[in-house]
Amino acid sequence: MVNEWRMEWVPDSGRWGPLPPDGVLGVNDLPEAVARIGLLPGDPVFVSPDFTVDADLLDFVRSRDFRGLERETKLRQSLLTGVAVAAAATVAMTMLGSLTLLPALLGQGWHLDAAI
């Protein structure tokens, strides 16, 4: 299983290349589906490790603020957003680890009053 987020880019019209006859990620006509949800060529699509598209990031990509950016700016902004998502996940995992580790250490005789 893949455990990393991926960022794919909507290609220019006519540059999709060969698509599998059974579809991609359960979508039979990917170019039509992408157009139907309002994505444009050059827009990023964030795919989670379980191969689903993140709805909140998709809303950001379709927002008025992001829509007005040039393609190169979208690239830089998307990379920063990807880094921000990774940083947030790292912080969440660190917090979860500390919440499970601290009680275990305190239960093993690590008392705060003994350190004083």
Secondary structure, 3 states (H helix, E strand, C coil): CCCCCEEEECCCCCCCCCCCCCCECCECCHHHHHHHCCCCCCCEEEECCCCCECHHHHHHHCCHHHHCCCHHHHHHHHHHHHHHHHHHHHHHHHHHHHHHHHHHHHHCCCCHHHHC
